[in-house]
Amino acid sequence: MTSSPSPTEVTILGSTGSIGTQALEVLARFPGRFTVAALAAGSNLDLLAEQAVATRAPVVAAAAGATEDLAAAIRAKGGADYAPEIVIGPTAATEVAGRPTGVVLNGITGSIGLRPTLAALQAGTTLALANKESLIVGGPLVKALAGPDQIVPVDSEHSAIAQSLRGGRSEEVRRLVVTASGGPFRGRSRSELAEVTPEQALAHPNYAMGRVITTNSATLVNKGLEVIEAHLLFDIPFERIDTVVHPQQWIHSMVEFHDGSTIAQMGPPRMLVPIALGLTWPERLPDIDEPCDWSVAQSWDFFPLDDEAFPAVRLARQVGEAGGTYPAVYNAANEIAVDAFHDRAIGFLDIVDTVAAVVDAHDPAAHDAHSVDGVLAADAWARTEAARRLGVSELSARDETIE
């Protein structure tokens, strides 16, 4: 008789956010395949307690709050007979990420995901990476620690590229094509973007995401970050990474090979398949999402990216090619500017204009890109500089939360 394999232990960072909640949906469908080793969230103790009771996670962590409050919330959710280890504090996610487990899914938003990413890699754990910022901010650090195939991308675009790359050898790749929805303002000129409101910027046509990521999709900063991420993940030079606007987002990205063929990964504009693959790569779990329905007439559109109206991707290429701590500065300045926009202190166009000004003012010799302290010092400098230029407080953006 063949015994069943042991369940894969999964640690979920950012468990109450969009990626984390969808990951728990996937795990719940396969109770014999996975167990939850740890959950880490920010300050949403109510939802975290509910998730903890549902999964019976042995370790539950929160960036903010008090141990007794989380314990009380767990009891209130029906966990009277369940007493997990509770870890509280700003380093809680890093602590649980470094513990032995099968897979760490990093679904944190922002550069605060860097230390947990490094902790998981140092522990030798497979890292399902949805926190693109940690790779972008700490590129040299992350790449130095990561073993072969240790990082599995969870962003839908990079998951699509990873899947498509299985159709050929690395030396046969001509270019990567990263798709973009174009956000809610596709087709508008730069002048037409001047009066955009925060509410309009949060109306993404395809995805329901957090405030920062949704705004980044509207400015296309998110696509700029994804171009840098693609370069770092797949070791393809920037001149061989293109972007194309595909509003329907059924094609998540493509790989063009040197014989002229292109392999595209397609599916509904949802995150379930990339999340599931992050947990089981390269194996596919059955019935994760609905496939394309080819019996229904449909049209898919493709447009070139308008660099004049949306200069964020062009700027990201320049930042990525410069390397060092420039990507950390790009990301940090953007987070301050996004907060200022939602506080109605600046306009929509001021977001990327501010990022460009801070990048231009950055002295790369001032910070060591090969140390965590150096990278985070560059991050802190960029936040302070962006806040100074905008005349706003940097505290709100610095106090990022793990969802």
VENHUQUI-V741514 format. One record per residue. RES is the residue in one small letter. PHI is phi in whole degrees, 0 to 359 (999 if undefined). PSI is psi as a letter, one per 20 degrees, with the letter a starting at -180 (none if undefined). Layout:
BEGIN
res:RES phi:PHI psi:PSI
res:RES phi:PHI psi:PSI
END
This chain:
BEGIN
res:m phi:999 psi:p
res:t phi:267 psi:p
res:s phi:281 psi:q
res:s phi:289 psi:q
res:p phi:295 psi:q
res:s phi:295 psi:q
res:p phi:299 psi:q
res:t phi:282 psi:p
res:e phi:277 psi:p
res:v phi:236 psi:p
res:t phi:255 psi:p
res:i phi:247 psi:o
res:l phi:261 psi:p
res:g phi:82 psi:l
res:s phi:291 psi:h
res:t phi:266 psi:j
res:g phi:272 psi:a
res:s phi:299 psi:g
res:i phi:294 psi:g
res:g phi:297 psi:g
res:t phi:293 psi:h
res:q phi:291 psi:h
res:a phi:298 psi:g
res:l phi:294 psi:h
res:e phi:298 psi:g
res:v phi:297 psi:g
res:l phi:298 psi:h
res:a phi:294 psi:h
res:r phi:285 psi:i
res:f phi:231 psi:m
res:p phi:297 psi:h
res:g phi:274 psi:i
res:r phi:267 psi:h
res:f phi:228 psi:q
res:t phi:228 psi:q
res:v phi:270 psi:o
res:a phi:276 psi:h
res:a phi:198 psi:q
res:l phi:239 psi:p
res:a phi:227 psi:p
res:a phi:220 psi:a
res:g phi:265 psi:e
res:s phi:238 psi:j
res:n phi:277 psi:m
res:l phi:293 psi:h
res:d phi:295 psi:g
res:l phi:291 psi:h
res:l phi:299 psi:g
res:a phi:296 psi:g
res:e phi:299 psi:g
res:q phi:295 psi:h
res:a phi:297 psi:g
res:v phi:295 psi:h
res:a phi:294 psi:h
res:t phi:260 psi:i
res:r phi:55 psi:l
res:a phi:299 psi:p
res:p phi:290 psi:h
res:v phi:230 psi:p
res:v phi:229 psi:p
res:a phi:233 psi:q
res:a phi:219 psi:q
res:a phi:284 psi:h
res:a phi:222 psi:q
res:g phi:112 psi:a
res:a phi:233 psi:q
res:t phi:304 psi:g
res:e phi:293 psi:h
res:d phi:292 psi:g
res:l phi:292 psi:g
res:a phi:298 psi:g
res:a phi:293 psi:h
res:a phi:296 psi:h
res:i phi:295 psi:g
res:r phi:296 psi:h
res:a phi:293 psi:h
res:k phi:271 psi:j
res:g phi:101 psi:j
res:g phi:257 psi:l
res:a phi:298 psi:h
res:d phi:259 psi:j
res:y phi:227 psi:o
res:a phi:229 psi:n
res:p phi:286 psi:r
res:e phi:291 psi:p
res:i phi:246 psi:p
res:v phi:241 psi:p
res:i phi:235 psi:q
res:g phi:132 psi:r
res:p phi:296 psi:i
res:t phi:259 psi:j
res:a phi:299 psi:g
res:a phi:296 psi:h
res:t phi:295 psi:g
res:e phi:297 psi:g
res:v phi:286 psi:h
res:a phi:295 psi:h
res:g phi:273 psi:i
res:r phi:276 psi:q
res:p phi:300 psi:p
res:t phi:196 psi:r
res:g phi:278 psi:g
res:v phi:219 psi:p
res:v phi:252 psi:o
res:l phi:263 psi:o
res:n phi:265 psi:n
res:g phi:254 psi:k
res:i phi:288 psi:q
res:t phi:258 psi:p
res:g phi:103 psi:r
res:s phi:290 psi:i
res:i phi:293 psi:i
res:g phi:282 psi:i
res:l phi:297 psi:g
res:r phi:298 psi:g
res:p phi:299 psi:h
res:t phi:300 psi:g
res:l phi:295 psi:h
res:a phi:296 psi:g
res:a phi:295 psi:g
res:l phi:295 psi:g
res:q phi:296 psi:h
res:a phi:282 psi:i
res:g phi:81 psi:j
res:t phi:276 psi:q
res:t phi:295 psi:p
res:l phi:250 psi:o
res:a phi:274 psi:o
res:l phi:256 psi:o
res:a phi:258 psi:i
res:n phi:274 psi:n
res:k phi:299 psi:h
res:e phi:298 psi:h
res:s phi:293 psi:h
res:l phi:287 psi:g
res:i phi:291 psi:g
res:v phi:291 psi:g
res:g phi:247 psi:k
res:g phi:315 psi:g
res:p phi:299 psi:h
res:l phi:293 psi:g
res:v phi:294 psi:g
res:k phi:293 psi:h
res:a phi:291 psi:h
res:l phi:272 psi:h
res:a phi:287 psi:p
res:g phi:277 psi:r
res:p phi:303 psi:p
res:d phi:61 psi:j
res:q phi:284 psi:h
res:i phi:261 psi:p
res:v phi:248 psi:o
res:p phi:289 psi:p
res:v phi:249 psi:h
res:d phi:308 psi:p
res:s phi:299 psi:h
res:e phi:294 psi:g
res:h phi:280 psi:h
res:s phi:298 psi:g
res:a phi:298 psi:g
res:i phi:295 psi:g
res:a phi:300 psi:g
res:q phi:294 psi:g
res:s phi:291 psi:h
res:l phi:296 psi:i
res:r phi:290 psi:i
res:g phi:273 psi:j
res:g phi:192 psi:r
res:r phi:274 psi:q
res:s phi:301 psi:h
res:e phi:287 psi:i
res:e phi:265 psi:i
res:v phi:280 psi:p
res:r phi:270 psi:g
res:r phi:199 psi:r
res:l phi:257 psi:q
res:v phi:238 psi:o
res:v phi:266 psi:p
res:t phi:271 psi:q
res:a phi:224 psi:q
res:s phi:290 psi:h
res:g phi:91 psi:i
res:g phi:69 psi:a
res:p phi:287 psi:i
res:f phi:246 psi:j
res:r phi:305 psi:p
res:g phi:92 psi:i
res:r phi:278 psi:q
res:s phi:279 psi:r
res:r phi:301 psi:g
res:s phi:296 psi:h
res:e phi:285 psi:i
res:l phi:270 psi:i
res:a phi:298 psi:h
res:e phi:258 psi:j
res:v phi:299 psi:p
res:t phi:260 psi:r
res:p phi:303 psi:h
res:e phi:296 psi:g
res:q phi:293 psi:h
res:a phi:292 psi:h
res:l phi:270 psi:j
res:a phi:267 psi:m
res:h phi:292 psi:p
res:p phi:288 psi:h
res:n phi:236 psi:h
res:y phi:242 psi:q
res:a phi:255 psi:o
res:m phi:226 psi:r
res:g phi:288 psi:r
res:r phi:298 psi:g
res:v phi:294 psi:g
res:i phi:295 psi:h
res:t phi:295 psi:g
res:t phi:295 psi:h
res:n phi:297 psi:h
res:s phi:289 psi:h
res:a phi:288 psi:h
res:t phi:276 psi:i
res:l phi:72 psi:j
res:v phi:302 psi:h
res:n phi:301 psi:h
res:k phi:290 psi:h
res:g phi:298 psi:g
res:l phi:298 psi:h
res:e phi:290 psi:h
res:v phi:295 psi:g
res:i phi:297 psi:g
res:e phi:298 psi:g
res:a phi:298 psi:g
res:h phi:300 psi:g
res:l phi:288 psi:h
res:l phi:287 psi:h
res:f phi:246 psi:j
res:d phi:55 psi:l
res:i phi:254 psi:p
res:p phi:297 psi:q
res:f phi:298 psi:h
res:e phi:292 psi:i
res:r phi:248 psi:k
res:i phi:239 psi:o
res:d phi:251 psi:r
res:t phi:235 psi:q
res:v phi:219 psi:q
res:v phi:275 psi:p
res:h phi:227 psi:n
res:p phi:303 psi:h
res:q phi:287 psi:h
res:q phi:59 psi:k
res:w phi:279 psi:h
res:i phi:267 psi:o
res:h phi:274 psi:h
res:s phi:176 psi:r
res:m phi:218 psi:q
res:v phi:234 psi:p
res:e phi:260 psi:p
res:f phi:256 psi:r
res:h phi:288 psi:i
res:d phi:272 psi:j
res:g phi:99 psi:i
res:s phi:275 psi:q
res:t phi:232 psi:p
res:i phi:251 psi:p
res:a phi:242 psi:q
res:q phi:256 psi:p
res:m phi:229 psi:q
res:g phi:173 psi:r
res:p phi:303 psi:q
res:p phi:286 psi:m
res:r phi:224 psi:r
res:m phi:256 psi:j
res:l phi:298 psi:g
res:v phi:294 psi:g
res:p phi:301 psi:h
res:i phi:294 psi:g
res:a phi:298 psi:g
res:l phi:294 psi:h
res:g phi:299 psi:h
res:l phi:273 psi:h
res:t phi:230 psi:j
res:w phi:314 psi:p
res:p phi:265 psi:j
res:e phi:284 psi:q
res:r phi:255 psi:p
res:l phi:276 psi:q
res:p phi:284 psi:q
res:d phi:57 psi:l
res:i phi:286 psi:h
res:d phi:212 psi:r
res:e phi:279 psi:p
res:p phi:283 psi:r
res:c phi:299 psi:p
res:d phi:262 psi:n
res:w phi:281 psi:i
res:s phi:275 psi:i
res:v phi:253 psi:p
res:a phi:296 psi:p
res:q phi:203 psi:q
res:s phi:233 psi:p
res:w phi:243 psi:p
res:d phi:249 psi:q
res:f phi:221 psi:p
res:f phi:224 psi:q
res:p phi:291 psi:q
res:l phi:285 psi:p
res:d phi:272 psi:n
res:d phi:290 psi:h
res:e phi:286 psi:g
res:a phi:285 psi:h
res:f phi:232 psi:m
res:p phi:280 psi:j
res:a phi:296 psi:h
res:v phi:288 psi:g
res:r phi:301 psi:g
res:l phi:295 psi:h
res:a phi:297 psi:h
res:r phi:299 psi:g
res:q phi:297 psi:g
res:v phi:296 psi:g
res:g phi:296 psi:g
res:e phi:293 psi:h
res:a phi:292 psi:h
res:g phi:68 psi:b
res:g phi:58 psi:c
res:t phi:264 psi:j
res:y phi:302 psi:g
res:p phi:300 psi:h
res:a phi:297 psi:h
res:v phi:293 psi:g
res:y phi:305 psi:g
res:n phi:294 psi:g
res:a phi:293 psi:g
res:a phi:298 psi:h
res:n phi:296 psi:g
res:e phi:297 psi:h
res:i phi:295 psi:g
res:a phi:295 psi:h
res:v phi:297 psi:g
res:d phi:299 psi:g
res:a phi:297 psi:h
res:f phi:297 psi:g
res:h phi:287 psi:h
res:d phi:276 psi:j
res:r phi:63 psi:k
res:a phi:273 psi:h
res:i phi:221 psi:r
res:g phi:269 psi:r
res:f phi:299 psi:g
res:l phi:293 psi:h
res:d phi:292 psi:i
res:i phi:299 psi:f
res:v phi:288 psi:h
res:d phi:300 psi:h
res:t phi:294 psi:g
res:v phi:302 psi:g
res:a phi:298 psi:g
res:a phi:293 psi:g
res:v phi:291 psi:g
res:v phi:300 psi:g
res:d phi:296 psi:h
res:a phi:276 psi:i
res:h phi:289 psi:p
res:d phi:256 psi:o
res:p phi:294 psi:h
res:a phi:283 psi:i
res:a phi:280 psi:i
res:h phi:221 psi:q
res:d phi:272 psi:o
res:a phi:286 psi:i
res:h phi:255 psi:j
res:s phi:226 psi:q
res:v phi:298 psi:g
res:d phi:298 psi:h
res:g phi:294 psi:g
res:v phi:296 psi:g
res:l phi:289 psi:h
res:a phi:292 psi:h
res:a phi:295 psi:g
res:d phi:301 psi:g
res:a phi:295 psi:g
res:w phi:300 psi:g
res:a phi:296 psi:h
res:r phi:296 psi:g
res:t phi:296 psi:g
res:e phi:294 psi:g
res:a phi:296 psi:g
res:a phi:297 psi:h
res:r phi:298 psi:g
res:r phi:295 psi:h
res:l phi:269 psi:i
res:g phi:69 psi:k
res:v phi:235 psi:r
res:s phi:279 psi:q
res:e phi:271 psi:i
res:l phi:293 psi:h
res:s phi:296 psi:g
res:a phi:283 psi:h
res:r phi:288 psi:h
res:d phi:275 psi:l
res:e phi:293 psi:q
res:t phi:243 psi:q
res:i phi:271 psi:o
res:e phi:293 psi:none
END
